[in-house]
Amino acid sequence: MSKIVSVLVFFIFTKVSFAENFFIADTFTYTINLDLSQNLYLKSVPQDVLKGYCKGEWNAYYPKKEMNQCLFDDFLQRFNYYQLNVPTDNIFCFENYCAQPYFTDMYKQFARKLKYKEIVYFDQQHSIVKREVLWLQVFYSREESDGWKHYDGPVFWLKEINKSSDAIVVHNKNLRSIGWSLEKEFGTPAFITNENKQKQDKKKLNKVLQTEEY
């Protein structure tokens, strides 16, 4: 009898332990090389994110302190840029201010690399595993004597971007005729990530991704 009870206790403990481990959420970080042919359609995303940041549509945060807000002035200073003078005789417009060539040229310096973090968790109510993208990170890219270097840019929480009335639309003409929201695009990705090695692209990745991070 005691053996049967012991077996039952062990079985129940095992099932509970498995369930507890399964319910624990986990996070994963992925890097997207925007120079790969399959990822070219995403090149506008960092630029759109930075333009919205300039306009005050959403906030930016420090990459290693994801809850600490990074002011636009501090961001500009980090990459040796500065705020432009605003004419006093005109009505100020963020749309026009942030669309000036000085800023659009700067945005393009962030169009070679993108990183994002997602959380994977078990939805007990619906009994399914779900994934949700938490934030995106942009990188300042510069070609130096020994190749391209990527410098950490700020982090942007996707929930803040989704709440904005100025939505970011992602177009992929190879797959669909209409644009998708940023959230939908990352929820159903058509891009390649560095960490998810693809057999056909392994050699290509090794050639293209010979870069360093700072």
Secondary structure, DSSP 8 states (H G I E B T S, - for coil): -HHHHHHHHHHHHHHHHHHHHHHS-EEEEEEEETTSGGGGGGTHHHHHHHHHHHHTSS-EEETTEEEEEE-HHHHHHHTT-------TTS---HHHHHTSHHHHHHHHTT-SEEEEEEEEEEETTTTEEEEEEEEEEEEEEEEETTEEEEEEEEEEEHHHHHHSSS--EE--TTT-SS-EEHHHHHHS--S--TTS--TTTHHHHHHHT--EE-
